[in-house]
Every structure is written in structure tokens, then in C-alpha cells.
Amino acid sequence: MVTEKNLAASTVAIKKKKFIGSEAFWCYLMIAIPVIGFVVLHVYPIFWTFKWSFFSYYGVESTAKFIVLDNFKTFFTQDFTYWKAWGNTLIFALIKMPVEITFAMLLALALNKKMKGAGMFRAMYFLPNIISVAIVGLILSNMFSYNGIINNLFVKSGLLNENIDWFADKWHAFAMIIIGSVWSTFGVNVMYLLAALATVPEELYESAEIDGASKMRRFFSITLPLIAPVFQTILLLSLIGSLSVNEYIIVLTNGGPHGQTNTVMSYLYTKFVPGFADSANPQLGYGCAMSLVTTIIVACIAIFYNKFSNKMKNLY
């Protein structure tokens, strides 16, 4: 005998079977892993950091002491090294981003043309992006060391009278950092820009050429406005990446000379992350407070950028 309860159960089973075989099910399944990863690797650590930022915590919960806002008061009023690291980070971002984006744009425009071996060049320019930044740092540190290949080439060519220590001066070290960082990251921007350029209709260029528009005029009146939404995202990713630079600094200069090339993230890692910290027993609560404020500052910069770059979506 079919009861109302059995009928309802059968209906639910049929709907469930249809959902499992539907396109929506596979979409949810595909995004499940990234969502889980985001929660485990990003959301949970933020809450964990928030909790311990109010404690004097050295890694042992039983000895942790609740100190309210003392960690925040200390680094806002006394830890000037942290704010100096922020200054270095902003200098790095302001110098690197224009160089990186301009270089990527020029290469993307060149590779967007029909030419033999374009695919090979695209792969070649993207290759540095898949090399570990730690490896890039090691390569550059060896190349620009006192007895490295760069000094040898410059001395033999007569550009230098004697070897120089590239990492003994802040601005020389910054130049090495920016060169290596641009080399290792511009490839992905080239790929993004190529994808954006592929969406621009050829008919617009042909019409503009018939009207007598120069190549420069076509770029600023057609290309740039049409790829502006993608360009906005590329700038945001480059900004966040520049503000978050870390392992590369640690491997290449380790903040030297005398901490003058420390970025905010490399400073946090070398002072408070177990295994990287100078101290064998870092004050993790203080580091958590500093990390929390750093996250808020980066988020505010990203929000500020989004607010003032929204016009880029409607340039054309």
C-alpha cells in the first residue's frame, strides 16, 4: 500500500537522482575543492590569528596570557621597523608595477600579431612564472654575488674597474630585487593581456586605419578602452602580489643590508614564523596582531583601488 510518507520519500529520491546527474551538481562539485581550500587555508587562519593576537603566546597554549590590546599598542607605538618595512614594500610596488605592466603590454602587443613561432614565444615568456621564486632568488644571488658572472662580465668589458658588492647598498639591492621579480612574474600578465587583446574586433582597427588613425591613436582609442576591464584586474593582481612579496626577498637579500630591503611580509616571516624566525621562541601573539593589521591594510588598499578604478570598466 502506497502511503503519503512513501510517496514523499520516492519524490525526494527521484529529485536527488536527477540533481546528481545534472549540470548544477557537477558545477558545485568542481568548485567544492577550491572553496574547501579557501576555508581551510585562508578563513580559518584569519580567525586563528584574530584569537591569538590578544594573547602573549609563544606556541604553548597552557602558558598563553590574555593581554587585551598590548600587542597592538606595542607595534603601533614602538615597532618602527615594521612601518619601515611597509615603506620598503610601497617603494617596491610603485617601482615594480609600472615596469612590469609596461613590459608585459609591449610583449603582448608584439605577440598578438600573426607571426611564425608565436606559440613558442608565449610559452617561453610564461616559463619564468612556473619557476619557484626561491630558485629565482638563488640564481640572482649567485649571478650578482661579489665574484659572480655579472661582476666578471662588467670588469672584463671595462664597465667596472673592480668587483662591487651589489647587495651592500640598499638601492643596488632593490634594483636586483625588482629585476628578478619582474622577470619571474611578467609572463602571466602577458598571457592575460593576450587573452584580452584577442577579444578586440579586427574590424575596428581596419575602420580606424581607413580613417587615417595612427598606431598610437588606435592603441589609446580602441585597444586600451576595450581591454580596460581585464587591465583593471591585472593591475589589482599585480598590486596584491607586489605587496605580498616574501620568499623571494628572504632568499635573495634576507632583508639586507641591515634590514633595508625587508618588505612587510618578509619581516613578519623572519621574525615570527617558526622555522624562519631569528628567535627560537618567537612571540606568536605579537606576530598574529601584526599579521592581522597587515591583512586589514592590504584589504583596504585593494578596496580603495577597486573604488577608484571602476571607471575603467566603462572607458569604451
SULNOR-V502297 format. One line per field, one symbol per residue. psi: psi as a letter, one per 40 degrees, with the letter a starting at -180 (. if undefined). burial: b if it has 24 or more other C-alpha atoms within 12 Angstrom, else e. A space follows every 10 residues. Layout:
psi=???
burial=???
//
This chain:
psi=hhiddddddd dddddddddd eidddddddd eddddddddd eddddddddd deeeihhfeh ddeihhebed ddddededge dddddddddd dddddddddd dddddddddd eeihiheddd ddddddddde hhdddddddd dddeidfidd ddddddeedi diiihdeehd dddddddddd dddeeddddd dddddddeeh hddddddddd eehidddddd ddddddeddd dddddddddd dddehcdddd ddefeihfee ehidddddde dehhddidie gigddddddd dddddddddd dddddddeed ddefd.
burial=eeeeeeeeee eeeeeeeeee eeeeeeeeee eeeeeeeeee eeeeeeeebb bbbbbbbbee eeeebeeeee bbeebeeeee bbbebbebbb bbbebbbebb bebbbebbbe bbeeeeeeee ebeebbebbe eebbebbbbb bebbbeeeeb beeeeeeeee eeeebbbeeb eebbbbbbbb bbbbbbbbbb bbbbebbeeb eeeebeeeee eeeeeeebbe ebbbbbbbbb bbbbbbbbbb bbbbbbbbbb bbbbbbeebb bbbbbbbbbb bbbeeeeeee ebbbbbbbbb bbbbbeebee ebeeeeeeee eeeeee
//
